[in-house]
Amino acid sequence: MLWIKALHVVFVTSWFAGLFYLPRLYVNLAMVPAGSHAERERLLLMARKLYRFMNPLMMLAIGFGLVLWLYYGIGRGPGQGWMHAKLALVLGLLGYHLWCKRLLRDFEHQGNRRSHVWFRWFNEVPVLALLAIVVLVVVKPF
């Protein structure tokens, strides 16, 4: 079980690295001047590659987490309300991940209507989710 837990932590950490950095690329894309075609294409290439790299990391993180939960029973049973809250946050992060794909498509089709300031706030969502998840898993407040 400890190997599964270690792999879960590694892939969660890796997925979060992507969730932290991809919106930062969006900040930079939103700031690209209209005539800077090469800079825009370079940032789009980076964003596409990062998003493709994040997908298997997300699937492995969730897969190992499901093994811990369903096979080893971590977080199941009475007094495990923290796991329900964690799962709700993970579902929210899945939605965030998919929203990142939609935003990438907007940039690819030059349909972005949001400012770099909006993306700076958007970039903070995974930070807050990570903080909440770590507190739930370590402290188990309920």
Buried (B, 14 or more C-beta within 10 A) or exposed (E): EEEBBEBBBBBBEBBBBBBBBBBBBBBBBBBBEEEEEEBBEEBBEBBBEBBEBBEEBBEBBBBBBEBBBEEEEBBEEEEBEBBEBBBEBBEBBEEBBEEBEEBBEBBEEEEBEBEEEBBBEBBEBBEEBBEBBEBBBEEBEE
